[in-house]
Structure formats: C-alpha cells, structure tokens
C-alpha cells in the first residue's frame, strides 16, 4: 500500500511541476516533457504493485 501511495504522489508532483513550468517558466516544450512522466510513473507503480 505504501508503494502505491508513493507512486501516486510522485505522479501528482510531476503533474504539478509540469503545470508550473508551463505557466510560470513559460517553457512549453519542457513542460510537455515533464508531463509525459505521469503515465510512465503510474505504469511503473502498477508494475511493482503486481510483481511485489
């Protein structure tokens, strides 16, 4: 349960970082790059949830 919580928090922080980069730093390409981490983090969490 703790690992699932960790990956959800990591994905949410990645999303917030992406939004922050987009609106506050004005760097759209970097924000999109960070934004695509979210499904990767959630997929990795799902992998460890099934194999752990």
C-alpha positions, 0 to 999 in steps of 0.5 A: 500500500505504501508503494502505491501511495508513493507512486501516486504522489510522485505522479501528482508532483510531476503533474504539478511541476509540469503545470508550473513550468508551463505557466510560470517558466513559460517553457512549453516544450519542457513542460510537455516533457515533464508531463509525459512522466505521469503515465510512465510513473503510474505504469511503473507503480502498477508494475511493482504493485503486481510483481511485489 
